[in-house]
Amino acid sequence: MQQTECRGGKIYEINDVQDIDECKAACFHKNCQAVNLYQVGEFQFKCEILAYVRGYFPAQGAACYISYI
């Protein structure tokens, strides 16, 4: 969900990621429920790996991806 941030239990954070696939791979290895991807610069991104999600909130420069694994 673009322009949306998932909020919940953050278990891991990765800075300087190249794309969402890098975040999704980390999510798979951490057995997570969701990933937040944040744009921190023009070509700079970071992601948060969440163990669980409590809710969804509007957020500029953010995108939430739910794991269906």
mmCIF file as Biopython writes it, N, C-alpha, C and O atoms, coordinates in Angstrom:
data_model
#
loop_
_atom_site.group_PDB
_atom_site.id
_atom_site.type_symbol
_atom_site.label_atom_id
_atom_site.label_alt_id
_atom_site.label_comp_id
_atom_site.label_asym_id
_atom_site.label_entity_id
_atom_site.label_seq_id
_atom_site.pdbx_PDB_ins_code
_atom_site.Cartn_x
_atom_site.Cartn_y
_atom_site.Cartn_z
_atom_site.occupancy
_atom_site.B_iso_or_equiv
_atom_site.auth_seq_id
_atom_site.auth_asym_id
_atom_site.pdbx_PDB_model_num
ATOM 1   N N  . MET A ? 1  ? 0.850  -1.170  0.000  1.0 0.0 1  A 1 
ATOM 2   C CA . MET A ? 1  ? 0.000  0.000   0.000  1.0 0.0 1  A 1 
ATOM 3   C C  . MET A ? 1  ? 0.895  1.233   0.000  1.0 0.0 1  A 1 
ATOM 4   O O  . MET A ? 1  ? 1.559  1.529   0.994  1.0 0.0 1  A 1 
ATOM 5   N N  . GLN A ? 2  ? 0.908  1.937   -1.105 1.0 0.0 2  A 1 
ATOM 6   C CA . GLN A ? 2  ? 1.746  3.123   -1.187 1.0 0.0 2  A 1 
ATOM 7   C C  . GLN A ? 2  ? 1.133  4.264   -0.396 1.0 0.0 2  A 1 
ATOM 8   O O  . GLN A ? 2  ? -0.084 4.350   -0.229 1.0 0.0 2  A 1 
ATOM 9   N N  . GLN A ? 3  ? 2.009  5.139   0.087  1.0 0.0 3  A 1 
ATOM 10  C CA . GLN A ? 3  ? 1.614  6.270   0.936  1.0 0.0 3  A 1 
ATOM 11  C C  . GLN A ? 3  ? 0.942  5.792   2.219  1.0 0.0 3  A 1 
ATOM 12  O O  . GLN A ? 3  ? 0.129  6.503   2.810  1.0 0.0 3  A 1 
ATOM 13  N N  . THR A ? 4  ? 1.295  4.575   2.644  1.0 0.0 4  A 1 
ATOM 14  C CA . THR A ? 4  ? 0.747  3.982   3.866  1.0 0.0 4  A 1 
ATOM 15  C C  . THR A ? 4  ? 1.875  3.347   4.662  1.0 0.0 4  A 1 
ATOM 16  O O  . THR A ? 4  ? 2.759  2.697   4.102  1.0 0.0 4  A 1 
ATOM 17  N N  . GLU A ? 5  ? 1.835  3.539   5.958  1.0 0.0 5  A 1 
ATOM 18  C CA . GLU A ? 5  ? 2.805  2.933   6.862  1.0 0.0 5  A 1 
ATOM 19  C C  . GLU A ? 5  ? 2.086  1.918   7.742  1.0 0.0 5  A 1 
ATOM 20  O O  . GLU A ? 5  ? 1.028  2.211   8.300  1.0 0.0 5  A 1 
ATOM 21  N N  . CYS A ? 6  ? 2.663  0.723   7.863  1.0 0.0 6  A 1 
ATOM 22  C CA . CYS A ? 6  ? 2.166  -0.264  8.811  1.0 0.0 6  A 1 
ATOM 23  C C  . CYS A ? 6  ? 2.817  0.033   10.155 1.0 0.0 6  A 1 
ATOM 24  O O  . CYS A ? 6  ? 4.000  0.366   10.219 1.0 0.0 6  A 1 
ATOM 25  N N  . ARG A ? 7  ? 2.046  -0.088  11.218 1.0 0.0 7  A 1 
ATOM 26  C CA . ARG A ? 7  ? 2.619  0.079   12.554 1.0 0.0 7  A 1 
ATOM 27  C C  . ARG A ? 7  ? 2.406  -1.197  13.339 1.0 0.0 7  A 1 
ATOM 28  O O  . ARG A ? 7  ? 1.342  -1.814  13.301 1.0 0.0 7  A 1 
ATOM 29  N N  . GLY A ? 8  ? 3.452  -1.569  14.048 1.0 0.0 8  A 1 
ATOM 30  C CA . GLY A ? 8  ? 3.400  -2.792  14.833 1.0 0.0 8  A 1 
ATOM 31  C C  . GLY A ? 8  ? 4.740  -3.069  15.471 1.0 0.0 8  A 1 
ATOM 32  O O  . GLY A ? 8  ? 5.458  -2.145  15.851 1.0 0.0 8  A 1 
ATOM 33  N N  . GLY A ? 9  ? 5.077  -4.332  15.589 1.0 0.0 9  A 1 
ATOM 34  C CA . GLY A ? 9  ? 6.304  -4.733  16.266 1.0 0.0 9  A 1 
ATOM 35  C C  . GLY A ? 9  ? 7.488  -4.821  15.330 1.0 0.0 9  A 1 
ATOM 36  O O  . GLY A ? 9  ? 7.646  -5.803  14.605 1.0 0.0 9  A 1 
ATOM 37  N N  . LYS A ? 10 ? 8.330  -3.780  15.346 1.0 0.0 10 A 1 
ATOM 38  C CA . LYS A ? 10 ? 9.528  -3.772  14.491 1.0 0.0 10 A 1 
ATOM 39  C C  . LYS A ? 10 ? 10.565 -4.711  15.086 1.0 0.0 10 A 1 
ATOM 40  O O  . LYS A ? 10 ? 10.912 -4.610  16.263 1.0 0.0 10 A 1 
ATOM 41  N N  . ILE A ? 11 ? 11.059 -5.633  14.252 1.0 0.0 11 A 1 
ATOM 42  C CA . ILE A ? 11 ? 12.075 -6.568  14.715 1.0 0.0 11 A 1 
ATOM 43  C C  . ILE A ? 11 ? 13.422 -6.341  14.046 1.0 0.0 11 A 1 
ATOM 44  O O  . ILE A ? 11 ? 14.439 -6.858  14.511 1.0 0.0 11 A 1 
ATOM 45  N N  . TYR A ? 12 ? 13.442 -5.570  12.954 1.0 0.0 12 A 1 
ATOM 46  C CA . TYR A ? 12 ? 14.688 -5.394  12.216 1.0 0.0 12 A 1 
ATOM 47  C C  . TYR A ? 12 ? 14.565 -4.175  11.320 1.0 0.0 12 A 1 
ATOM 48  O O  . TYR A ? 12 ? 13.471 -3.843  10.865 1.0 0.0 12 A 1 
ATOM 49  N N  . GLU A ? 13 ? 15.680 -3.509  11.064 1.0 0.0 13 A 1 
ATOM 50  C CA . GLU A ? 13 ? 15.709 -2.351  10.166 1.0 0.0 13 A 1 
ATOM 51  C C  . GLU A ? 13 ? 16.927 -2.471  9.261  1.0 0.0 13 A 1 
ATOM 52  O O  . GLU A ? 13 ? 18.005 -2.861  9.708  1.0 0.0 13 A 1 
ATOM 53  N N  . ILE A ? 14 ? 16.753 -2.139  8.001  1.0 0.0 14 A 1 
ATOM 54  C CA . ILE A ? 14 ? 17.846 -2.192  7.032  1.0 0.0 14 A 1 
ATOM 55  C C  . ILE A ? 14 ? 17.947 -0.826  6.363  1.0 0.0 14 A 1 
ATOM 56  O O  . ILE A ? 14 ? 16.964 -0.322  5.819  1.0 0.0 14 A 1 
ATOM 57  N N  . ASN A ? 15 ? 19.129 -0.231  6.403  1.0 0.0 15 A 1 
ATOM 58  C CA . ASN A ? 15 ? 19.372 1.052   5.743  1.0 0.0 15 A 1 
ATOM 59  C C  . ASN A ? 15 ? 20.006 0.818   4.379  1.0 0.0 15 A 1 
ATOM 60  O O  . ASN A ? 15 ? 20.604 -0.231  4.139  1.0 0.0 15 A 1 
ATOM 61  N N  . ASP A ? 16 ? 19.877 1.785   3.495  1.0 0.0 16 A 1 
ATOM 62  C CA . ASP A ? 16 ? 20.510 1.771   2.167  1.0 0.0 16 A 1 
ATOM 63  C C  . ASP A ? 16 ? 20.135 0.552   1.332  1.0 0.0 16 A 1 
ATOM 64  O O  . ASP A ? 16 ? 21.007 -0.088  0.745  1.0 0.0 16 A 1 
ATOM 65  N N  . VAL A ? 17 ? 18.853 0.228   1.275  1.0 0.0 17 A 1 
ATOM 66  C CA . VAL A ? 17 ? 18.405 -0.871  0.422  1.0 0.0 17 A 1 
ATOM 67  C C  . VAL A ? 17 ? 18.257 -0.377  -1.013 1.0 0.0 17 A 1 
ATOM 68  O O  . VAL A ? 17 ? 18.045 0.812   -1.251 1.0 0.0 17 A 1 
ATOM 69  N N  . GLN A ? 18 ? 18.370 -1.291  -1.956 1.0 0.0 18 A 1 
ATOM 70  C CA . GLN A ? 18 ? 18.265 -0.942  -3.369 1.0 0.0 18 A 1 
ATOM 71  C C  . GLN A ? 18 ? 16.816 -0.928  -3.848 1.0 0.0 18 A 1 
ATOM 72  O O  . GLN A ? 18 ? 16.420 -0.063  -4.629 1.0 0.0 18 A 1 
ATOM 73  N N  . ASP A ? 19 ? 16.023 -1.901  -3.370 1.0 0.0 19 A 1 
ATOM 74  C CA . ASP A ? 19 ? 14.633 -2.000  -3.813 1.0 0.0 19 A 1 
ATOM 75  C C  . ASP A ? 19 ? 13.831 -2.844  -2.824 1.0 0.0 19 A 1 
ATOM 76  O O  . ASP A ? 19 ? 14.374 -3.371  -1.852 1.0 0.0 19 A 1 
ATOM 77  N N  . ILE A ? 20 ? 12.553 -2.959  -3.085 1.0 0.0 20 A 1 
ATOM 78  C CA . ILE A ? 20 ? 11.662 -3.683  -2.178 1.0 0.0 20 A 1 
ATOM 79  C C  . ILE A ? 20 ? 11.991 -5.172  -2.122 1.0 0.0 20 A 1 
ATOM 80  O O  . ILE A ? 20 ? 11.717 -5.818  -1.110 1.0 0.0 20 A 1 
ATOM 81  N N  . ASP A ? 21 ? 12.566 -5.726  -3.172 1.0 0.0 21 A 1 
ATOM 82  C CA . ASP A ? 21 ? 12.908 -7.150  -3.167 1.0 0.0 21 A 1 
ATOM 83  C C  . ASP A ? 21 ? 13.905 -7.493  -2.065 1.0 0.0 21 A 1 
ATOM 84  O O  . ASP A ? 21 ? 13.837 -8.571  -1.476 1.0 0.0 21 A 1 
ATOM 85  N N  . GLU A ? 22 ? 14.825 -6.584  -1.789 1.0 0.0 22 A 1 
ATOM 86  C CA . GLU A ? 22 ? 15.789 -6.787  -0.706 1.0 0.0 22 A 1 
ATOM 87  C C  . GLU A ? 22 ? 15.062 -6.851  0.648  1.0 0.0 22 A 1 
ATOM 88  O O  . GLU A ? 22 ? 15.409 -7.655  1.512  1.0 0.0 22 A 1 
ATOM 89  N N  . CYS A ? 23 ? 14.064 -6.001  0.812  1.0 0.0 23 A 1 
ATOM 90  C CA . CYS A ? 23 ? 13.269 -5.987  2.046  1.0 0.0 23 A 1 
ATOM 91  C C  . CYS A ? 23 ? 12.424 -7.248  2.165  1.0 0.0 23 A 1 
ATOM 92  O O  . CYS A ? 23 ? 12.320 -7.834  3.242  1.0 0.0 23 A 1 
ATOM 93  N N  . LYS A ? 24 ? 11.825 -7.659  1.061  1.0 0.0 24 A 1 
ATOM 94  C CA . LYS A ? 24 ? 10.991 -8.864  1.077  1.0 0.0 24 A 1 
ATOM 95  C C  . LYS A ? 24 ? 11.807 -10.104 1.417  1.0 0.0 24 A 1 
ATOM 96  O O  . LYS A ? 24 ? 11.324 -10.987 2.125  1.0 0.0 24 A 1 
ATOM 97  N N  . ALA A ? 25 ? 13.041 -10.180 0.920  1.0 0.0 25 A 1 
ATOM 98  C CA . ALA A ? 25 ? 13.914 -11.313 1.236  1.0 0.0 25 A 1 
ATOM 99  C C  . ALA A ? 25 ? 14.239 -11.338 2.725  1.0 0.0 25 A 1 
ATOM 100 O O  . ALA A ? 25 ? 14.231 -12.402 3.346  1.0 0.0 25 A 1 
ATOM 101 N N  . ALA A ? 26 ? 14.522 -10.177 3.297  1.0 0.0 26 A 1 
ATOM 102 C CA . ALA A ? 26 ? 14.795 -10.097 4.738  1.0 0.0 26 A 1 
ATOM 103 C C  . ALA A ? 26 ? 13.555 -10.485 5.531  1.0 0.0 26 A 1 
ATOM 104 O O  . ALA A ? 26 ? 13.657 -11.156 6.558  1.0 0.0 26 A 1 
ATOM 105 N N  . CYS A ? 27 ? 12.401 -10.073 5.065  1.0 0.0 27 A 1 
ATOM 106 C CA . CYS A ? 27 ? 11.136 -10.411 5.715  1.0 0.0 27 A 1 
ATOM 107 C C  . CYS A ? 27 ? 10.954 -11.927 5.741  1.0 0.0 27 A 1 
ATOM 108 O O  . CYS A ? 27 ? 10.583 -12.494 6.768  1.0 0.0 27 A 1 
ATOM 109 N N  . PHE A ? 28 ? 11.212 -12.566 4.631  1.0 0.0 28 A 1 
ATOM 110 C CA . PHE A ? 28 ? 11.079 -14.016 4.537  1.0 0.0 28 A 1 
ATOM 111 C C  . PHE A ? 28 ? 11.987 -14.715 5.550  1.0 0.0 28 A 1 
ATOM 112 O O  . PHE A ? 28 ? 11.568 -15.660 6.219  1.0 0.0 28 A 1 
ATOM 113 N N  . HIS A ? 29 ? 13.239 -14.243 5.660  1.0 0.0 29 A 1 
ATOM 114 C CA . HIS A ? 29 ? 14.204 -14.869 6.570  1.0 0.0 29 A 1 
ATOM 115 C C  . HIS A ? 29 ? 13.890 -14.592 8.037  1.0 0.0 29 A 1 
ATOM 116 O O  . HIS A ? 29 ? 14.262 -15.379 8.907  1.0 0.0 29 A 1 
ATOM 117 N N  . LYS A ? 30 ? 13.210 -13.483 8.319  1.0 0.0 30 A 1 
ATOM 118 C CA . LYS A ? 30 ? 12.857 -13.130 9.703  1.0 0.0 30 A 1 
ATOM 119 C C  . LYS A ? 30 ? 11.445 -13.594 10.062 1.0 0.0 30 A 1 
ATOM 120 O O  . LYS A ? 30 ? 10.982 -13.367 11.180 1.0 0.0 30 A 1 
ATOM 121 N N  . ASN A ? 31 ? 10.754 -14.247 9.109  1.0 0.0 31 A 1 
ATOM 122 C CA . ASN A ? 31 ? 9.389  -14.731 9.330  1.0 0.0 31 A 1 
ATOM 123 C C  . ASN A ? 31 ? 8.464  -13.594 9.766  1.0 0.0 31 A 1 
ATOM 124 O O  . ASN A ? 31 ? 7.766  -13.700 10.774 1.0 0.0 31 A 1 
ATOM 125 N N  . CYS A ? 32 ? 8.469  -12.520 9.003  1.0 0.0 32 A 1 
ATOM 126 C CA . CYS A ? 32 ? 7.725  -11.321 9.391  1.0 0.0 32 A 1 
ATOM 127 C C  . CYS A ? 32 ? 6.307  -11.313 8.825  1.0 0.0 32 A 1 
ATOM 128 O O  . CYS A ? 32 ? 5.932  -12.157 8.012  1.0 0.0 32 A 1 
ATOM 129 N N  . GLN A ? 33 ? 5.540  -10.338 9.281  1.0 0.0 33 A 1 
ATOM 130 C CA . GLN A ? 33 ? 4.181  -10.164 8.783  1.0 0.0 33 A 1 
ATOM 131 C C  . GLN A ? 33 ? 4.092  -9.036  7.761  1.0 0.0 33 A 1 
ATOM 132 O O  . GLN A ? 33 ? 3.241  -9.070  6.873  1.0 0.0 33 A 1 
ATOM 133 N N  . ALA A ? 34 ? 4.975  -8.025  7.881  1.0 0.0 34 A 1 
ATOM 134 C CA . ALA A ? 34 ? 4.910  -6.883  6.964  1.0 0.0 34 A 1 
ATOM 135 C C  . ALA A ? 34 ? 6.259  -6.184  6.870  1.0 0.0 34 A 1 
ATOM 136 O O  . ALA A ? 34 ? 7.140  -6.366  7.710  1.0 0.0 34 A 1 
ATOM 137 N N  . VAL A ? 35 ? 6.390  -5.378  5.820  1.0 0.0 35 A 1 
ATOM 138 C CA . VAL A ? 35 ? 7.587  -4.574  5.578  1.0 0.0 35 A 1 
ATOM 139 C C  . VAL A ? 35 ? 7.148  -3.154  5.270  1.0 0.0 35 A 1 
ATOM 140 O O  . VAL A ? 35 ? 6.221  -2.940  4.489  1.0 0.0 35 A 1 
ATOM 141 N N  . ASN A ? 36 ? 7.815  -2.182  5.883  1.0 0.0 36 A 1 
ATOM 142 C CA . ASN A ? 36 ? 7.659  -0.780  5.510  1.0 0.0 36 A 1 
ATOM 143 C C  . ASN A ? 36 ? 8.878  -0.373  4.703  1.0 0.0 36 A 1 
ATOM 144 O O  . ASN A ? 36 ? 10.011 -0.616  5.118  1.0 0.0 36 A 1 
ATOM 145 N N  . LEU A ? 37 ? 8.653  0.241   3.560  1.0 0.0 37 A 1 
ATOM 146 C CA . LEU A ? 37 ? 9.735  0.787   2.746  1.0 0.0 37 A 1 
ATOM 147 C C  . LEU A ? 37 ? 9.618  2.299   2.802  1.0 0.0 37 A 1 
ATOM 148 O O  . LEU A ? 37 ? 8.562  2.857   2.501  1.0 0.0 37 A 1 
ATOM 149 N N  . TYR A ? 38 ? 10.707 2.970   3.190  1.0 0.0 38 A 1 
ATOM 150 C CA . TYR A ? 38 ? 10.723 4.425   3.309  1.0 0.0 38 A 1 
ATOM 151 C C  . TYR A ? 38 ? 11.720 5.017   2.330  1.0 0.0 38 A 1 
ATOM 152 O O  . TYR A ? 38 ? 12.830 4.507   2.179  1.0 0.0 38 A 1 
ATOM 153 N N  . GLN A ? 39 ? 11.327 6.087   1.671  1.0 0.0 39 A 1 
ATOM 154 C CA . GLN A ? 39 ? 12.249 6.826   0.823  1.0 0.0 39 A 1 
ATOM 155 C C  . GLN A ? 39 ? 12.859 7.925   1.675  1.0 0.0 39 A 1 
ATOM 156 O O  . GLN A ? 39 ? 12.156 8.829   2.125  1.0 0.0 39 A 1 
ATOM 157 N N  . VAL A ? 40 ? 14.178 7.851   1.900  1.0 0.0 40 A 1 
ATOM 158 C CA . VAL A ? 40 ? 14.856 8.819   2.760  1.0 0.0 40 A 1 
ATOM 159 C C  . VAL A ? 40 ? 15.664 9.840   1.969  1.0 0.0 40 A 1 
ATOM 160 O O  . VAL A ? 40 ? 16.162 10.814  2.534  1.0 0.0 40 A 1 
ATOM 161 N N  . GLY A ? 41 ? 15.794 9.623   0.673  1.0 0.0 41 A 1 
ATOM 162 C CA . GLY A ? 41 ? 16.476 10.536  -0.233 1.0 0.0 41 A 1 
ATOM 163 C C  . GLY A ? 41 ? 15.978 10.268  -1.634 1.0 0.0 41 A 1 
ATOM 164 O O  . GLY A ? 41 ? 15.119 9.410   -1.841 1.0 0.0 41 A 1 
ATOM 165 N N  . GLU A ? 42 ? 16.511 10.996  -2.594 1.0 0.0 42 A 1 
ATOM 166 C CA . GLU A ? 42 ? 16.026 10.821  -3.966 1.0 0.0 42 A 1 
ATOM 167 C C  . GLU A ? 42 ? 16.172 9.378   -4.440 1.0 0.0 42 A 1 
ATOM 168 O O  . GLU A ? 42 ? 15.271 8.832   -5.078 1.0 0.0 42 A 1 
ATOM 169 N N  . PHE A ? 43 ? 17.311 8.765   -4.124 1.0 0.0 43 A 1 
ATOM 170 C CA . PHE A ? 43 ? 17.549 7.373   -4.504 1.0 0.0 43 A 1 
ATOM 171 C C  . PHE A ? 43 ? 17.976 6.541   -3.295 1.0 0.0 43 A 1 
ATOM 172 O O  . PHE A ? 43 ? 18.706 5.561   -3.445 1.0 0.0 43 A 1 
ATOM 173 N N  . GLN A ? 44 ? 17.528 6.920   -2.110 1.0 0.0 44 A 1 
ATOM 174 C CA . GLN A ? 44 ? 17.893 6.220   -0.882 1.0 0.0 44 A 1 
ATOM 175 C C  . GLN A ? 44 ? 16.640 5.690   -0.199 1.0 0.0 44 A 1 
ATOM 176 O O  . GLN A ? 44 ? 15.639 6.393   -0.056 1.0 0.0 44 A 1 
ATOM 177 N N  . PHE A ? 45 ? 16.724 4.424   0.220  1.0 0.0 45 A 1 
ATOM 178 C CA . PHE A ? 45 ? 15.590 3.779   0.863  1.0 0.0 45 A 1 
ATOM 179 C C  . PHE A ? 45 ? 16.052 3.015   2.099  1.0 0.0 45 A 1 
ATOM 180 O O  . PHE A ? 45 ? 17.214 2.621   2.204  1.0 0.0 45 A 1 
ATOM 181 N N  . LYS A ? 46 ? 15.134 2.816   3.023  1.0 0.0 46 A 1 
ATOM 182 C CA . LYS A ? 46 ? 15.361 1.931   4.164  1.0 0.0 46 A 1 
ATOM 183 C C  . LYS A ? 46 ? 14.088 1.138   4.377  1.0 0.0 46 A 1 
ATOM 184 O O  . LYS A ? 46 ? 13.015 1.540   3.928  1.0 0.0 46 A 1 
ATOM 185 N N  . CYS A ? 47 ? 14.208 0.013   5.061  1.0 0.0 47 A 1 
ATOM 186 C CA . CYS A ? 47 ? 13.004 -0.758  5.350  1.0 0.0 47 A 1 
ATOM 187 C C  . CYS A ? 47 ? 12.991 -1.223  6.794  1.0 0.0 47 A 1 
ATOM 188 O O  . CYS A ? 47 ? 14.029 -1.402  7.431  1.0 0.0 47 A 1 
ATOM 189 N N  . GLU A ? 48 ? 11.787 -1.409  7.280  1.0 0.0 48 A 1 
ATOM 190 C CA . GLU A ? 48 ? 11.536 -1.949  8.606  1.0 0.0 48 A 1 
ATOM 191 C C  . GLU A ? 48 ? 10.819 -3.279  8.438  1.0 0.0 48 A 1 
ATOM 192 O O  . GLU A ? 48 ? 9.880  -3.400  7.652  1.0 0.0 48 A 1 
ATOM 193 N N  . ILE A ? 49 ? 11.272 -4.262  9.181  1.0 0.0 49 A 1 
ATOM 194 C CA . ILE A ? 49 ? 10.660 -5.580  9.172  1.0 0.0 49 A 1 
ATOM 195 C C  . ILE A ? 49 ? 9.780  -5.666  10.421 1.0 0.0 49 A 1 
ATOM 196 O O  . ILE A ? 49 ? 10.261 -5.452  11.534 1.0 0.0 49 A 1 
ATOM 197 N N  . LEU A ? 50 ? 8.501  -5.977  10.241 1.0 0.0 50 A 1 
ATOM 198 C CA . LEU A ? 50 ? 7.556  -6.020  11.354 1.0 0.0 50 A 1 
ATOM 199 C C  . LEU A ? 50 ? 7.094  -7.450  11.640 1.0 0.0 50 A 1 
ATOM 200 O O  . LEU A ? 50 ? 6.723  -8.191  10.730 1.0 0.0 50 A 1 
ATOM 201 N N  . ALA A ? 51 ? 7.125  -7.820  12.914 1.0 0.0 51 A 1 
ATOM 202 C CA . ALA A ? 51 ? 6.661  -9.150  13.327 1.0 0.0 51 A 1 
ATOM 203 C C  . ALA A ? 51 ? 5.142  -9.227  13.280 1.0 0.0 51 A 1 
ATOM 204 O O  . ALA A ? 51 ? 4.577  -10.280 12.981 1.0 0.0 51 A 1 
ATOM 205 N N  . TYR A ? 52 ? 4.482  -8.107  13.575 1.0 0.0 52 A 1 
ATOM 206 C CA . TYR A ? 52 ? 3.019  -8.050  13.534 1.0 0.0 52 A 1 
ATOM 207 C C  . TYR A ? 52 ? 2.594  -6.626  13.195 1.0 0.0 52 A 1 
ATOM 208 O O  . TYR A ? 52 ? 3.381  -5.687  13.316 1.0 0.0 52 A 1 
ATOM 209 N N  . VAL A ? 53 ? 1.353  -6.477  12.775 1.0 0.0 53 A 1 
ATOM 210 C CA . VAL A ? 53 ? 0.813  -5.174  12.379 1.0 0.0 53 A 1 
ATOM 211 C C  . VAL A ? 53 ? -0.369 -4.835  13.276 1.0 0.0 53 A 1 
ATOM 212 O O  . VAL A ? 53 ? -1.277 -5.646  13.458 1.0 0.0 53 A 1 
ATOM 213 N N  . ARG A ? 54 ? -0.347 -3.629  13.832 1.0 0.0 54 A 1 
ATOM 214 C CA . ARG A ? 54 ? -1.459 -3.136  14.661 1.0 0.0 54 A 1 
ATOM 215 C C  . ARG A ? 54 ? -2.411 -2.257  13.868 1.0 0.0 54 A 1 
ATOM 216 O O  . ARG A ? 54 ? -3.600 -2.185  14.177 1.0 0.0 54 A 1 
ATOM 217 N N  . GLY A ? 55 ? -1.887 -1.586  12.840 1.0 0.0 55 A 1 
ATOM 218 C CA . GLY A ? 55 ? -2.740 -0.698  12.066 1.0 0.0 55 A 1 
ATOM 219 C C  . GLY A ? 55 ? -2.001 -0.098  10.893 1.0 0.0 55 A 1 
ATOM 220 O O  . GLY A ? 55 ? -0.803 -0.314  10.710 1.0 0.0 55 A 1 
ATOM 221 N N  . TYR A ? 56 ? -2.740 0.659   10.101 1.0 0.0 56 A 1 
ATOM 222 C CA . TYR A ? 56 ? -2.220 1.292   8.892  1.0 0.0 56 A 1 
ATOM 223 C C  . TYR A ? 56 ? -2.490 2.784   8.978  1.0 0.0 56 A 1 
ATOM 224 O O  . TYR A ? 56 ? -3.576 3.206   9.375  1.0 0.0 56 A 1 
ATOM 225 N N  . PHE A ? 57 ? -1.488 3.585   8.601  1.0 0.0 57 A 1 
ATOM 226 C CA . PHE A ? 57 ? -1.607 5.030   8.713  1.0 0.0 57 A 1 
ATOM 227 C C  . PHE A ? 57 ? -1.052 5.694   7.462  1.0 0.0 57 A 1 
ATOM 228 O O  . PHE A ? 57 ? -0.069 5.215   6.898  1.0 0.0 57 A 1 
ATOM 229 N N  . PRO A ? 58 ? -1.671 6.800   7.013  1.0 0.0 58 A 1 
ATOM 230 C CA . PRO A ? 58 ? -1.143 7.537   5.868  1.0 0.0 58 A 1 
ATOM 231 C C  . PRO A ? 58 ? 0.255  8.068   6.183  1.0 0.0 58 A 1 
ATOM 232 O O  . PRO A ? 58 ? 0.507  8.542   7.291  1.0 0.0 58 A 1 
ATOM 233 N N  . ALA A ? 59 ? 1.165  7.988   5.208  1.0 0.0 59 A 1 
ATOM 234 C CA . ALA A ? 59 ? 2.525  8.479   5.419  1.0 0.0 59 A 1 
ATOM 235 C C  . ALA A ? 59 ? 3.164  8.810   4.076  1.0 0.0 59 A 1 
ATOM 236 O O  . ALA A ? 59 ? 3.212  7.960   3.187  1.0 0.0 59 A 1 
ATOM 237 N N  . GLN A ? 60 ? 3.647  10.021  3.924  1.0 0.0 60 A 1 
ATOM 238 C CA . GLN A ? 60 ? 4.370  10.436  2.718  1.0 0.0 60 A 1 
ATOM 239 C C  . GLN A ? 60 ? 5.691  9.680   2.640  1.0 0.0 60 A 1 
ATOM 240 O O  . GLN A ? 60 ? 6.378  9.529   3.650  1.0 0.0 60 A 1 
ATOM 241 N N  . GLY A ? 61 ? 6.046  9.213   1.467  1.0 0.0 61 A 1 
ATOM 242 C CA . GLY A ? 61 ? 7.330  8.557   1.258  1.0 0.0 61 A 1 
ATOM 243 C C  . GLY A ? 61 ? 7.432  7.171   1.863  1.0 0.0 61 A 1 
ATOM 244 O O  . GLY A ? 61 ? 8.536  6.665   2.067  1.0 0.0 61 A 1 
ATOM 245 N N  . ALA A ? 62 ? 6.295  6.549   2.154  1.0 0.0 62 A 1 
ATOM 246 C CA . ALA A ? 62 ? 6.303  5.212   2.753  1.0 0.0 62 A 1 
ATOM 247 C C  . ALA A ? 62 ? 5.414  4.273   1.948  1.0 0.0 62 A 1 
ATOM 248 O O  . ALA A ? 62 ? 4.487  4.703   1.261  1.0 0.0 62 A 1 
ATOM 249 N N  . ALA A ? 63 ? 5.714  2.994   2.050  1.0 0.0 63 A 1 
ATOM 250 C CA . ALA A ? 63 ? 4.874  1.963   1.440  1.0 0.0 63 A 1 
ATOM 251 C C  . ALA A ? 63 ? 4.915  0.738   2.341  1.0 0.0 63 A 1 
ATOM 252 O O  . ALA A ? 63 ? 5.980  0.339   2.811  1.0 0.0 63 A 1 
ATOM 253 N N  . CYS A ? 64 ? 3.759  0.146   2.578  1.0 0.0 64 A 1 
ATOM 254 C CA . CYS A ? 64 ? 3.641  -1.040  3.423  1.0 0.0 64 A 1 
ATOM 255 C C  . CYS A ? 64 ? 3.351  -2.249  2.537  1.0 0.0 64 A 1 
ATOM 256 O O  . CYS A ? 64 ? 2.486  -2.198  1.663  1.0 0.0 64 A 1 
ATOM 257 N N  . TYR A ? 65 ? 4.082  -3.330  2.774  1.0 0.0 65 A 1 
ATOM 258 C CA . TYR A ? 65 ? 3.877  -4.574  2.044  1.0 0.0 65 A 1 
ATOM 259 C C  . TYR A ? 65 ? 3.594  -5.679  3.052  1.0 0.0 65 A 1 
ATOM 260 O O  . TYR A ? 65 ? 4.382  -5.907  3.969  1.0 0.0 65 A 1 
ATOM 261 N N  . ILE A ? 66 ? 2.483  -6.354  2.884  1.0 0.0 66 A 1 
ATOM 262 C CA . ILE A ? 66 ? 2.077  -7.432  3.777  1.0 0.0 66 A 1 
ATOM 263 C C  . ILE A ? 66 ? 2.612  -8.755  3.235  1.0 0.0 66 A 1 
ATOM 264 O O  . ILE A ? 66 ? 2.536  -9.020  2.035  1.0 0.0 66 A 1 
ATOM 265 N N  . SER A ? 67 ? 3.152  -9.578  4.125  1.0 0.0 67 A 1 
ATOM 266 C CA . SER A ? 67 ? 3.659  -10.889 3.745  1.0 0.0 67 A 1 
ATOM 267 C C  . SER A ? 67 ? 2.511  -11.896 3.755  1.0 0.0 67 A 1 
ATOM 268 O O  . SER A ? 67 ? 1.722  -11.943 4.699  1.0 0.0 67 A 1 
ATOM 269 N N  . TYR A ? 68 ? 2.426  -12.691 2.708  1.0 0.0 68 A 1 
ATOM 270 C CA . TYR A ? 68 ? 1.394  -13.723 2.631  1.0 0.0 68 A 1 
ATOM 271 C C  . TYR A ? 68 ? 2.012  -15.107 2.639  1.0 0.0 68 A 1 
ATOM 272 O O  . TYR A ? 68 ? 1.442  -16.051 2.092  1.0 0.0 68 A 1 
ATOM 273 N N  . ILE A ? 69 ? 3.175  -15.231 3.256  1.0 0.0 69 A 1 
ATOM 274 C CA . ILE A ? 69 ? 3.890  -16.511 3.300  1.0 0.0 69 A 1 
ATOM 275 C C  . ILE A ? 69 ? 3.411  -17.311 4.482  1.0 0.0 69 A 1 
ATOM 276 O O  . ILE A ? 69 ? 3.883  -18.425 4.706  1.0 0.0 69 A 1 
#
